[in-house]
Amino acid sequence: MKQILIFLILLAAYYLARSQNQITRCEYWVDNNYSARISPAVTPSATCNFTSAIDYSGLSSGVHVFNIRFRQTDGKWSSVLNKMFVKPPPGTIADNNISRYEYWIDNAYTSRISQAVTPTGNYSFLSGINLNSLSEGTHAFNIRFRQSDGKWGSVLSQMFVKWPVNAGGDYNITRYEYWLDNAYAAKVSQAVTPSSTFSFVSGINCGSLSTGAHIFNIRFRQSNGSWSSTLSQMFCKSPPANGGDNSITTYEYWMDNAFSARVAQAVTPVSGYSFISGINCSSLSVGVHVFNIRFRQTDGSWSSVLSKMFVKPPPMTISPGTISRYEYWFNDGYAGRAIVNTPAQQIWTTDDILAIDTMSYLINTFHSRYRDNYGNWTYVDQQFYSLGLDISLFLQGLYENGPGAMRKAQNESGDNFTGTIADTVTIEIRESLSPYHALLVYHGVELNTDGCCHVEGVGTSMLNIPLANNSLYHIVVKHRNSIETWSRATQLSAQASFNFTNAASKAYGNNLILSGGKYLIYGGDVNQDGLVDSGDMIPVDNQSFIFGTGYMSCDTNGDGLIDSGDMIIVDNNAFNFVTSITP
């Protein structure tokens, strides 16, 4: 019987939400075409099973991306869920098992390794690969599988990096620190036994967090004092459950909207369950479909539905094509695109290195397309950001008029930071359009005594999907005891700079204080509530009474001692009703 096997490993570890927030709306779009998004009506519910036929007739053949997000009763949107899919040209697929695979590195197809396997409907590739002869740097691993009728599947490629051999020095991990959301000031820091690798396994107290989505951030320090980049992971704190034994006892799955034809199966009660099963798809039509599955607990409640898109390709009526040309360009530069003619072959891997540090925009789109010998083109668009930003700013609490520079923040025994680092700040890049989404967030940015700090990054994912191709952004500066300060809307490119110190108008609402010819960011917001008032004076006064010392948020002038010098900053700014000014 003709059958397509779907191999799924779904870890059914979940929490059932029982909160007042319900899903009230969803919207979806294809590729980067957010302006053409579809917003179907949704009946308010704690869970939403999105099963809908989607018209892809207007899409070109090739790779595309389906995007969807959901909105709660409180108006907050979920993160965007993305899934790549292929709209295939007319073709064929028969009932064939996998009988062979072959793999190669980069473009070295002639040196491929080919291996026959016992015919099977699905195959897991687990093999050690000798990479000793590869040069240091970025490479591509390529693999494809052949069916018993002799036809090959598409090539699966994965980029990887071969690191250089350590030329000397001790680069062991000696410390880590982590924090939740933007609460870097409340970070937890822990020294560890120096080691080249470290597995972070720790219980984290989330009791004080509100119900909903949060971000866990962690970074590691080497023995030479340098910190790794920050690793961030979103997670959801669910409302309290009713308790009791909530093992998985049953699952059920169905295709598309055919819930009435679902397949239900009882399982031995277990807290985690892996679903591995062959599924008969012979009765499905050619095209895009959705596989849906959900799990039931001992208390009878069901999990939210997990859905996975897949394509059932049509029968092939033509012989396999060969790639003959590809071309690529950035943003709107189609007229200046690079055109490359290739030898006629079914497989082509390119490892061209393209410069992106001179882009005119912060957010850019890389376009590429490939043509086969039948004249058909496939399109792949990839959005990415490239940023190298130099910022100049002075903090009121640390600034000294005489030298025109900042002091180094102190702790109970001296300088809290090495070298010329005065303190650290958090830098956010936000959209200039409401609701002013945070696109990039950099914690622990080192601020030098001369007021200079630098952030940079290149990547393909942001905290939020940009609402429009807008070239104006706000730079937001946050500090442990200073007023959150937004820049005026400004242009950002791959290489940019911004100076808060030379004009009050550089801050949104002119929210800077002039001192010694320089404009400074207001200090004294000890409790970080966006205004300087008695709520900031009370903790400073309490610490002063007990002669508090150290690197503390109450130390508004950064001298390591909580005393009248800190009270003066808070008192003056409270008298002048200093607050954060935001769009």
C-alpha positions as CSV (number, residue, x, y, z in Angstrom):
1,M,0.0,0.0,0.0
2,K,1.3,3.5,-0.9
3,Q,2.3,5.1,2.4
4,I,4.2,8.1,3.6
5,L,5.8,7.7,7.0
6,I,6.0,10.8,9.3
7,F,8.7,10.4,12.0
8,L,7.9,12.6,14.9
9,I,9.5,12.7,18.3
10,L,7.3,14.9,20.5
11,L,8.3,15.4,24.1
12,A,5.0,15.7,25.7
13,A,6.1,17.7,28.8
14,Y,3.7,20.5,29.3
15,Y,1.6,22.6,31.7
16,L,-2.1,23.2,31.3
17,A,-3.0,26.8,31.6
18,R,-5.8,27.7,33.9
19,S,-5.6,31.5,33.9
20,Q,-7.9,34.4,33.0
21,N,-5.9,35.1,29.8
22,Q,-7.4,33.5,26.7
23,I,-6.4,33.5,23.1
24,T,-8.6,36.0,21.3
25,R,-6.9,36.4,17.9
26,C,-4.3,34.9,15.6
27,E,-2.6,36.2,12.5
28,Y,-0.4,34.4,9.9
29,W,1.5,35.3,6.8
30,V,4.0,33.7,4.4
31,D,7.6,34.6,4.0
32,N,8.2,38.3,4.8
33,N,4.8,39.4,3.5
34,Y,3.6,40.7,6.9
35,S,1.5,43.4,5.2
36,A,-0.7,40.6,3.6
37,R,-1.2,38.8,6.9
38,I,-4.5,37.0,7.5
39,S,-6.4,37.4,10.8
40,P,-9.1,34.7,11.1
41,A,-11.8,35.0,13.8
42,V,-10.9,33.0,16.9
43,T,-13.4,32.0,19.7
44,P,-11.8,33.1,23.0
45,S,-10.3,30.0,24.6
46,A,-7.3,29.0,26.8
47,T,-6.0,26.9,23.8
48,C,-6.4,27.3,20.1
49,N,-6.2,24.5,17.6
50,F,-5.3,26.2,14.3
51,T,-6.3,23.9,11.5
52,S,-7.1,25.7,8.3
53,A,-6.7,25.1,4.6
54,I,-4.3,27.8,3.2
55,D,-4.3,28.9,-0.4
56,Y,-0.7,28.7,-1.7
57,S,-1.7,28.8,-5.4
58,G,-0.1,32.2,-5.8
59,L,3.3,31.0,-4.4
60,S,6.2,30.1,-6.7
61,S,7.6,26.6,-6.5
62,G,10.4,26.2,-3.9
63,V,11.1,27.0,-0.2
64,H,8.8,29.3,1.8
65,V,8.2,30.2,5.5
66,F,4.8,30.0,7.2
67,N,4.6,32.4,10.2
68,I,1.8,32.6,12.9
69,R,1.3,34.3,16.2
70,F,-1.5,34.5,18.8
71,R,-2.8,37.3,21.0
72,Q,-4.2,37.0,24.6
73,T,-7.0,38.8,26.3
74,D,-4.6,41.3,27.8
75,G,-3.4,42.3,24.4
76,K,0.0,40.7,24.5
77,W,1.2,38.7,21.5
78,S,3.0,35.4,21.6
79,S,6.4,35.0,19.9
80,V,6.1,34.2,16.2
81,L,6.1,30.5,15.3
82,N,7.9,29.8,12.0
83,K,8.0,26.7,9.8
84,M,9.7,26.3,6.5
85,F,7.9,24.3,3.8
86,V,8.4,23.4,0.2
87,K,5.9,24.0,-2.6
88,P,7.1,21.3,-5.0
89,P,6.7,21.4,-8.8
90,P,4.7,18.7,-10.5
91,G,6.6,15.5,-9.7
92,T,6.3,11.9,-8.4
93,I,6.9,9.8,-5.4
94,A,6.4,6.1,-5.1
95,D,6.1,3.7,-2.2
96,N,9.8,3.3,-1.6
97,N,12.0,2.6,1.3
98,I,15.4,4.2,2.0
99,S,18.1,1.9,0.6
100,R,21.3,4.1,0.5
101,Y,22.7,7.4,1.7
102,E,25.7,9.5,0.7
103,Y,27.3,12.5,2.4
104,W,30.1,14.9,1.7
105,I,31.7,18.1,3.0
106,D,31.4,21.5,1.3
107,N,31.5,21.1,-2.5
108,A,33.6,17.9,-2.4
109,Y,30.9,15.8,-3.9
110,T,33.4,13.6,-5.8
111,S,34.8,12.6,-2.4
112,R,31.4,11.6,-1.0
113,I,30.9,8.6,1.3
114,S,28.2,6.3,0.0
115,Q,26.7,3.5,2.2
116,A,23.9,1.0,1.5
117,V,21.4,0.4,4.3
118,T,18.8,-2.2,5.0
119,P,15.6,-0.9,3.3
120,T,13.5,1.0,5.8
121,G,10.7,3.6,5.8
122,N,12.8,5.9,8.0
123,Y,16.5,6.1,8.9
124,S,18.5,7.7,11.6
125,F,22.0,8.7,10.6
126,L,24.5,8.2,13.5
127,S,28.1,8.1,12.4
128,G,31.5,9.5,13.4
129,I,33.0,11.6,10.7
130,N,36.7,12.3,10.2
131,L,37.3,16.0,9.9
132,N,41.1,16.1,10.4
133,S,41.8,17.2,6.9
134,L,39.5,20.2,7.0
135,S,40.8,23.7,7.3
136,E,39.7,25.8,10.3
137,G,36.5,27.8,9.8
138,T,33.0,27.4,8.5
139,H,32.0,24.3,6.5
140,A,28.8,22.6,5.2
141,F,27.8,19.0,5.9
142,N,25.6,17.6,3.1
143,I,23.6,14.3,3.0
144,R,20.9,12.8,0.9
145,F,19.0,9.4,0.8
146,R,18.1,7.1,-2.1
147,Q,14.8,5.2,-2.4
148,S,14.6,1.6,-3.6
149,D,13.4,2.8,-7.0
150,G,16.8,4.6,-7.5
151,K,15.5,8.2,-7.0
152,W,17.4,10.5,-4.6
153,G,15.8,12.8,-2.1
154,S,16.7,16.5,-1.8
155,V,20.0,17.4,-0.1
156,L,20.0,18.2,3.6
157,S,22.8,20.7,4.5
158,Q,24.0,21.9,7.9
159,M,26.6,24.6,8.6
160,F,29.2,23.9,11.3
161,V,32.5,25.4,12.5
162,K,35.9,23.6,12.9
163,W,37.6,25.6,15.6
164,P,41.4,26.2,15.7
165,V,43.5,24.2,18.1
166,N,44.2,26.1,21.3
167,A,47.6,27.8,20.7
168,G,48.2,28.1,24.4
169,G,46.8,29.8,27.5
170,D,44.1,28.8,30.0
171,Y,40.6,29.4,28.6
172,N,38.6,27.4,31.1
173,I,35.2,28.5,32.4
174,T,35.5,29.9,35.9
175,R,32.2,31.7,36.5
176,Y,28.6,32.0,35.2
177,E,25.9,34.5,35.9
178,Y,22.2,34.4,35.0
179,W,19.2,36.6,35.3
180,L,15.5,36.7,34.2
181,D,14.0,39.2,31.7
182,N,15.8,42.5,31.9
183,A,16.6,42.2,35.6
184,Y,20.4,42.2,35.1
185,A,20.9,44.0,38.4
186,A,19.4,41.1,40.2
187,K,21.6,38.5,38.4
188,V,22.9,35.4,40.2
189,S,26.7,35.0,39.9
190,Q,28.5,31.7,40.8
191,A,32.1,30.7,40.6
192,V,32.8,27.2,39.3
193,T,35.7,24.8,39.3
194,P,37.7,25.8,36.2
195,S,36.8,23.5,33.3
196,S,36.8,23.6,29.5
197,T,33.1,22.7,29.4
198,F,30.3,23.3,31.9
199,S,26.8,21.9,32.2
200,F,24.4,24.2,33.9
201,V,22.0,22.2,35.9
202,S,20.3,24.1,38.7
203,G,16.9,24.7,40.2
204,I,15.9,28.4,39.7
205,N,13.3,30.1,41.9
206,C,10.6,31.6,39.7
207,G,8.1,32.1,42.6
208,S,8.2,35.9,42.3
209,L,7.6,35.9,38.5
210,S,4.2,36.8,37.0
211,T,2.4,34.2,35.0
212,G,3.3,34.4,31.3
213,A,6.3,34.6,29.0
214,H,9.8,35.4,30.4
215,I,13.4,35.2,29.2
216,F,16.2,33.3,30.9
217,N,19.7,34.8,30.2
218,I,23.1,33.3,31.0
219,R,26.7,33.9,30.2
220,F,30.1,32.4,31.1
221,R,33.4,33.9,32.0
222,Q,36.8,32.4,31.0
223,S,39.9,32.4,33.2
224,N,41.3,35.3,31.2
225,G,38.4,37.5,32.4
226,S,36.5,37.7,29.1
227,W,32.7,36.9,29.0
228,S,30.9,34.8,26.4
229,S,28.0,36.3,24.5
230,T,24.6,36.0,26.4
231,L,22.5,32.9,25.7
232,S,18.8,33.7,26.0
233,Q,15.8,31.3,26.0
234,M,12.2,32.2,26.3
235,F,10.0,30.2,28.7
236,C,6.4,30.4,30.0
237,K,5.4,30.4,33.7
238,S,2.0,28.7,33.8
239,P,-0.5,29.4,36.5
240,P,-0.7,27.0,39.4
241,A,-2.2,23.6,38.6
242,N,-4.6,21.8,40.8
243,G,-1.9,19.2,41.8
244,G,-2.2,15.5,41.9
245,D,-0.8,12.8,39.5
246,N,-0.7,14.3,36.1
247,S,0.9,11.6,34.1
248,I,0.2,11.2,30.4
249,T,-2.4,8.4,29.8
250,T,-3.7,8.9,26.3
251,Y,-2.9,10.6,23.0
252,E,-4.9,11.3,19.9
253,Y,-3.9,12.6,16.5
254,W,-5.5,13.7,13.2
255,M,-4.8,15.3,9.9
256,D,-5.8,18.8,8.9
257,N,-9.4,19.5,10.2
258,A,-10.4,15.8,10.3
259,F,-10.8,15.8,14.1
260,S,-13.7,13.4,13.8
261,A,-11.4,10.8,12.2
262,R,-8.8,11.1,14.9
263,V,-6.8,8.1,16.2
264,A,-6.8,7.7,20.0
265,Q,-4.4,5.5,21.9
266,A,-4.1,4.8,25.6
267,V,-0.6,4.5,27.0
268,T,1.0,3.3,30.2
269,P,0.9,6.4,32.5
270,V,4.2,8.3,32.3
271,S,5.3,11.9,32.9
272,G,7.1,12.1,29.5
273,Y,6.2,10.3,26.3
274,S,7.9,10.0,22.9
275,F,5.6,9.5,19.9
276,I,7.2,7.4,17.2
277,S,4.8,5.9,14.7
278,G,4.3,5.2,11.0
279,I,1.2,7.0,9.7
280,N,-0.7,6.1,6.6
281,C,-1.1,9.2,4.4
282,S,-2.1,7.4,1.2
283,S,-5.6,8.9,1.2
284,L,-4.3,12.5,1.5
285,S,-4.3,14.8,-1.5
286,V,-1.1,16.2,-2.9
287,G,0.0,19.4,-1.2
288,V,0.4,20.9,2.3
289,H,-1.2,19.2,5.3
290,V,-1.1,19.6,9.1
291,F,-0.4,16.8,11.5
292,N,-2.0,17.5,14.9
293,I,-1.5,15.6,18.2
294,R,-2.5,16.2,21.9
295,F,-2.0,14.3,25.2
296,R,-4.3,13.7,28.1
297,Q,-3.3,13.7,31.8
298,T,-4.5,11.5,34.6
299,D,-7.0,14.2,35.7
300,G,-8.7,14.1,32.3
301,S,-7.4,17.5,31.1
302,W,-5.9,17.7,27.6
303,S,-2.7,19.5,26.6
304,S,-2.7,22.2,23.9
305,V,-2.5,20.8,20.4
306,L,0.9,20.4,18.8
307,S,0.8,20.9,15.0
308,K,3.4,20.2,12.4
309,M,3.1,21.1,8.7
310,F,4.3,18.7,6.0
311,V,4.1,18.3,2.2
312,K,2.8,15.3,0.3
313,P,4.5,15.8,-3.1
314,P,2.8,14.9,-6.3
315,P,4.0,12.1,-8.6
316,M,7.0,13.1,-10.7
317,T,6.3,13.3,-14.4
318,I,9.7,14.7,-15.5
319,S,13.2,13.6,-15.0
320,P,15.2,15.2,-12.2
321,G,16.5,18.7,-13.1
322,T,20.0,20.1,-12.8
323,I,21.1,23.5,-11.4
324,S,22.4,25.8,-14.1
325,R,22.5,29.2,-12.5
326,Y,22.1,31.1,-9.3
327,E,21.9,34.8,-8.4
328,Y,21.7,36.8,-5.2
329,W,21.3,40.4,-4.0
330,F,20.6,42.4,-0.9
331,N,17.5,44.4,-0.1
332,D,16.3,46.3,-3.2
333,G,19.6,45.8,-5.1
334,Y,18.2,43.4,-7.7
335,A,19.6,45.5,-10.6
336,G,23.1,45.0,-9.2
337,R,22.6,41.3,-8.3
338,A,25.5,38.8,-8.7
339,I,24.8,36.2,-11.4
340,V,26.7,32.9,-11.3
341,N,26.5,30.2,-14.0
342,T,27.2,26.7,-12.6
343,P,28.1,23.4,-14.2
344,A,24.9,21.4,-14.9
345,Q,24.5,19.2,-11.8
346,Q,21.8,18.1,-9.4
347,I,23.7,19.3,-6.4
348,W,25.4,22.6,-5.9
349,T,26.9,23.9,-2.6
350,T,28.3,27.4,-2.4
351,D,30.3,28.8,0.4
352,D,30.8,32.4,-0.9
353,I,31.8,34.8,1.9
354,L,29.7,38.0,1.6
355,A,30.5,41.3,3.4
356,I,27.5,42.5,5.5
357,D,29.3,45.0,7.7
358,T,28.7,47.9,5.3
359,M,24.9,47.5,5.0
360,S,22.9,50.7,4.8
361,Y,20.3,49.4,7.2
362,L,20.1,47.7,10.5
363,I,17.6,45.1,9.2
364,N,18.4,43.7,5.8
365,T,17.1,41.0,3.5
366,F,19.3,38.6,1.5
367,H,17.7,37.3,-1.6
368,S,18.9,34.3,-3.6
369,R,17.3,32.1,-6.3
370,Y,18.4,29.1,-8.3
371,R,17.5,28.1,-11.9
372,D,17.3,24.5,-13.2
373,N,17.7,23.3,-16.8
374,Y,13.9,23.6,-17.3
375,G,14.1,27.3,-16.6
376,N,12.3,27.1,-13.2
377,W,13.5,29.4,-10.5
378,T,13.4,28.7,-6.7
379,Y,13.5,31.6,-4.3
380,V,14.9,31.9,-0.8
381,D,14.7,35.1,1.2
382,Q,16.4,35.5,4.6
383,Q,16.1,38.5,6.8
384,F,19.1,39.4,9.0
385,Y,20.4,42.2,11.1
386,S,23.9,43.6,11.2
387,L,24.9,46.2,13.8
388,G,28.1,47.8,15.1
389,L,27.1,50.7,17.3
390,D,29.4,53.1,19.2
391,I,27.5,55.1,21.9
392,S,28.8,58.0,24.0
393,L,27.0,58.7,27.3
394,F,27.8,59.9,30.8
395,L,26.1,58.9,34.1
396,Q,25.4,61.7,36.5
397,G,26.4,59.7,39.5
398,L,29.9,58.9,38.2
399,Y,30.7,62.0,36.2
400,E,33.3,64.5,37.3
401,N,33.4,68.0,35.8
402,G,37.2,68.6,36.2
403,P,38.6,65.7,34.1
404,G,35.4,65.6,32.0
405,A,35.1,61.8,32.6
406,M,33.5,59.3,34.9
407,R,35.0,57.7,38.0
408,K,35.2,53.9,38.2
409,A,32.4,52.4,40.2
410,Q,33.7,51.0,43.5
411,N,32.9,48.1,45.8
412,E,33.9,47.6,49.4
413,S,37.5,46.9,48.5
414,G,38.2,49.1,45.5
415,D,37.5,49.2,41.7
416,N,34.6,47.0,40.8
417,F,35.8,46.6,37.2
418,T,39.2,46.2,35.6
419,G,40.9,48.5,33.2
420,T,39.1,51.7,32.2
421,I,35.6,50.2,32.7
422,A,33.5,52.6,34.9
423,D,30.3,50.5,35.1
424,T,28.0,48.4,32.9
425,V,24.7,49.3,31.3
426,T,21.9,47.6,29.3
427,I,21.4,48.8,25.8
428,E,18.1,48.2,23.9
429,I,17.3,48.8,20.2
430,R,13.6,49.6,19.8
431,E,11.4,50.4,16.9
432,S,10.3,54.0,16.5
433,L,6.7,52.9,15.8
434,S,4.2,52.0,18.5
435,P,4.3,49.7,20.5
436,Y,8.1,50.3,20.2
437,H,9.1,46.6,20.3
438,A,12.5,45.8,21.6
439,L,14.4,44.3,18.7
440,L,17.8,43.7,20.3
441,V,18.8,43.8,24.0
442,Y,22.4,43.8,25.2
443,H,23.0,43.3,28.9
444,G,26.3,43.9,30.8
445,V,27.6,46.4,28.2
446,E,30.9,47.8,29.5
447,L,30.9,51.6,29.8
448,N,34.4,53.2,29.8
449,T,35.4,56.2,31.9
450,D,35.4,58.4,28.7
451,G,31.8,57.6,28.2
452,C,32.2,55.2,25.3
453,C,30.6,51.8,24.9
454,H,30.0,49.5,22.0
455,V,27.5,46.9,21.0
456,E,27.5,44.7,17.9
457,G,25.8,41.7,16.5
458,V,24.9,39.8,13.4
459,G,22.0,37.3,13.3
460,T,18.8,36.1,11.7
461,S,16.4,36.3,14.7
462,M,15.2,39.2,16.9
463,L,13.2,39.4,20.0
464,N,10.2,40.7,17.9
465,I,9.3,40.7,14.3
466,P,9.8,44.2,13.0
467,L,6.4,45.9,12.1
468,A,7.8,47.6,9.0
469,N,10.9,48.2,7.0
470,N,11.6,51.3,9.0
471,S,15.1,52.9,9.2
472,L,14.5,54.9,12.4
473,Y,15.0,53.4,15.9
474,H,15.3,54.4,19.5
475,I,18.4,53.5,21.6
476,V,17.4,52.9,25.2
477,V,19.9,53.1,28.0
478,K,19.3,51.4,31.4
479,H,21.5,51.5,34.4
480,R,21.3,50.0,37.9
481,N,20.5,53.4,39.6
482,S,19.9,55.8,36.7
483,I,16.8,57.0,34.9
484,E,15.9,54.9,31.9
485,T,16.7,57.2,28.9
486,W,15.5,56.9,25.3
487,S,17.3,58.5,22.4
488,R,15.4,60.5,19.8
489,A,14.4,58.5,16.7
490,T,17.6,58.0,14.8
491,Q,18.9,56.1,11.8
492,L,21.0,53.0,12.3
493,S,23.1,51.1,9.8
494,A,25.6,48.3,10.0
495,Q,28.2,50.7,11.3
496,A,26.7,53.6,13.3
497,S,27.4,55.9,16.3
498,F,25.3,58.0,18.7
499,N,26.3,60.7,21.2
500,F,24.0,61.5,24.1
501,T,26.5,64.0,25.6
502,N,26.6,66.9,23.2
503,A,22.9,68.1,23.1
504,A,19.8,67.7,25.3
505,S,17.8,67.0,22.1
506,K,19.7,63.7,21.7
507,A,17.4,62.2,24.4
508,Y,13.7,61.8,23.8
509,G,12.0,64.7,25.6
510,N,15.4,66.4,26.2
511,N,15.7,64.2,29.3
512,L,19.3,65.0,30.2
513,I,21.0,67.2,32.7
514,L,23.8,69.7,31.8
515,S,27.0,69.6,33.9
516,G,30.4,71.0,32.9
517,G,29.4,71.4,29.3
518,K,28.2,67.8,28.9
519,Y,24.8,66.3,29.0
520,L,24.4,63.5,31.5
521,I,21.8,60.7,32.2
522,Y,20.0,61.4,35.4
523,G,20.9,59.3,38.4
524,G,19.0,58.4,41.6
525,D,16.4,55.9,40.4
526,V,17.5,53.3,42.9
527,N,14.3,51.2,42.7
528,Q,14.1,51.4,38.9
529,D,10.5,52.5,38.8
530,G,11.1,55.3,36.3
531,L,11.0,58.3,38.7
532,V,13.2,59.7,41.5
533,D,11.2,60.1,44.7
534,S,11.0,59.0,48.3
535,G,10.9,55.4,47.2
536,D,14.5,55.8,46.2
537,M,15.5,57.9,49.2
538,I,14.3,55.3,51.8
539,P,16.7,52.5,50.8
540,V,19.6,54.9,50.5
541,D,18.8,56.4,54.0
542,N,18.5,52.9,55.5
543,Q,21.8,51.8,54.0
544,S,23.5,55.0,55.1
545,F,22.3,54.5,58.7
546,I,24.0,51.1,58.9
547,F,27.1,52.4,57.0
548,G,26.5,50.2,54.0
549,T,29.4,49.6,51.6
550,G,29.9,47.8,48.3
551,Y,28.7,47.8,44.7
552,M,25.1,48.4,45.4
553,S,22.2,50.2,43.6
554,C,21.9,52.5,46.7
555,D,25.4,53.8,45.9
556,T,24.2,56.5,43.4
557,N,27.6,58.2,43.1
558,G,29.5,54.9,42.8
559,D,32.2,55.5,45.5
560,G,31.4,52.2,47.3
561,L,30.0,53.9,50.4
562,I,26.3,54.8,51.0
563,D,26.3,58.2,52.6
564,S,25.1,61.8,52.2
565,G,26.7,62.0,48.8
566,D,24.2,59.6,47.5
567,M,21.3,61.3,49.3
568,I,22.1,64.6,47.6
569,I,21.7,63.1,44.1
570,V,18.4,61.5,45.0
571,D,17.1,64.6,46.9
572,N,17.9,67.0,44.1
573,N,16.4,64.9,41.3
574,A,13.3,64.2,43.4
575,F,12.9,67.9,44.0
576,N,13.0,68.5,40.2
577,F,10.5,65.7,39.6
578,V,12.9,63.8,37.4
579,T,11.2,60.9,35.6
580,S,11.8,58.7,32.6
581,I,10.3,60.1,29.4
582,T,9.3,57.6,26.7
583,P,7.3,57.8,23.5
